[in-house]
Structures are given as structure tokens and as C-alpha cells.
């Protein structure tokens, strides 16, 4: 299930809010300009479906989203524990960073946590299959799909060069371990 947990940035041991209600998650994140939605596709493509099939299954959502945001491209990203250099990839995402555009992800399969550091709070958003999240440009955050990742996601970009991070140098992600339920077989 989707889940939002909020902490003070100096107290990782005490949750201020912990909810699995998608409506409450969306409403809580809205003042931060974070978009959180649940998408229902008529058919969920197989995990190993070709990217074109996955993009086509979500085309009506993507067209609307890209029209709203002015995004220029969408692609499919996959990674699991067999992905080459997965540990290095995970480490890259676990470092707090920002982007010069919104970071938009839709989870086709699997799960992962986007953790946002806004003001004096940390918002851990566990996204699962069917969740869309859009983290506004300039928002410090990190991402974790766990030690045994198994993710297929749509990525939407305005800048067609793709994912470019600007690292903050803050070690806050080390103080806020994210618990990802292990769904890998």
C-alpha cells in the first residue's frame, strides 16, 4: 500500500503522521506542490512487456500529463537486484539531490520511496504499483527502492536529456533510513 510518513528533520525516530490513505496522502502533499495520484489502467502490462507496450497502456494518462506540464518525453525504467551495478545506482539515488525540472514517476510494477526534505520536515512517500508522484523542481529529496528492488516505472521529462541530479551534499538521507517491504521473490 501507498504510505506517507512525516518526521521532523532532527527526529527520525518519531513519526508526526503515518497514513496509508491515498486521499490523505494527496491532500497532505498538495501544499508542497507535490502531485500524488492513483492511476487505473484498463490493462496492466506484464513486468517484462516491451517499453512501447507499457507506454501505450498509459498513453491517455501520459498525453494529459504531458499536455499539462509541457513535458517533452516519457520512457520506461526498470531495475531489480540483477541490474548491473545496482548497488552503485541505489547509492546515487540515496543521496539528497534536486532537479531543475519536476521529477515525475508512475509505478507500473514494484515500489519505491521518494523522501522529501522540505523546511524542517521529512516526508517519506512509499509509492506502489498504480501511484504517480511529481516532485517539484528544486525540492531536496532522495529515492530508495530497497535492497531487493523490483521496479518498472514511467518517467516523464521536460528536458529530453533525462535524469540530471544536483546533489546538496547534505547527509540527511543517512539519518532517515527508509523501510521498503521486501516483495522480491
Secondary structure, DSSP 8 states (H G I E B T S, - for coil): --EEEEEETT-TT-EEEEE--HHHHHHHHHTTT-EEEE---SS---TT--HHHHHHHTHHHHHHHHHHHT--EEEEEEEETTSTTHHHHHHHHHS-EE-SS-EEEEEEESEEEEEEEETTEEEEEEEETTEEEEE-TT--EEEE--TT-EEEEEEEESSTT----EE----HHHHS---------
